[in-house]
């Protein structure tokens, strides 16, 4: 028998986005980028622990709110204070 | 403002969004940067620690590199085995990385790690130090600093100073030992790239602030990692072929700036802070003396 025949019983996980679901629902404060102030330095991108900030072709950051947990690191590391944390609306 | 762009990190993601780390997790930032530097030809070996939890439940995993979860005490042994198996198969370009917390390195995993270092295996061992057993509920470890509150040192805090594991590893006379902090990104990436080039046992000790266990605001993770270096509480140095070199030499800030941000040091008296500060200065100056005198391990 081949190795592949055993894959259905082997404890091997597959890499996937959202392994524990949409972690954006954990959020209490929502980061909002002011694109006029943003200098595209990329610090928020590298320090985001959830990989929820993507850099577009021209290095403009874009937040993926499906997975952003709202920790506030991006707002804290931003050198020009272009990211504001706003309370999430309930309901 | 192109500091980050100049570091040459890939935009490819190896830590996928939707993992279950807490808000503002220092470990997640560390792992993300380490994998961006090492690339996809990496095998992670993870003992019981926060990383084995944040990857998510079966049948999904949030890490995009092959990951092996093994028993608590056996990281050093397992990476030796994986590294030798790759060598037998003639695969040279894969990095075998032991990725363990401070409990799995400083306390429980030290014998396997010490054995692997002594045998001279071709491995890279990275310890992300969050300074307690965070995954099981903030119990004290050999790496918890003096005075820190944990659930097993609840009222007066820990009364012992932590083990100096990087220097213990340097005493094994392995090719490369380094400490790094995510507050000093360029230094950390330079050390990881250097470790990537060297063959033989390599050891890197990363500071990994934990908002839950250290009782700090989740937004302050990077700020605290930087302050730890600036107050000399976390000296950044490397030991290459036995020679100590302090890589970042900041002007010292008062230790209070670092510990006032963390709830775990809330109960410290002024006398205890002074004692801590003296120890921090003594350790940093010892490293500077070692560098200056050029002695080899």
Interface residues (C-beta under 8 A of the other chain):
Chain A: X11 X13 X14 X15 X16 X17 X18 X19 X20 X21 X22 X23 X26 X39 X40 X41 X42 X43 X45 X46 X47 X48 X49 X50 X51 X52 X54 X55 X59 X64 X66 X67 X69 X70 X71 X72 X73 X75 X76 X77 X79 X85
Chain B: X1 X2 X3 X4 X5 X7 X9 X11 X13 X15 X16 X17 X18 X19 X20 X21 X23 X24 X25 X26 X28 X29 X32 X33 X55 X56 X57 X58 X59 X60 X61 X62 X63 X64 X182 X185 X211 X217 X218 X219 X220 X221 X222 X223
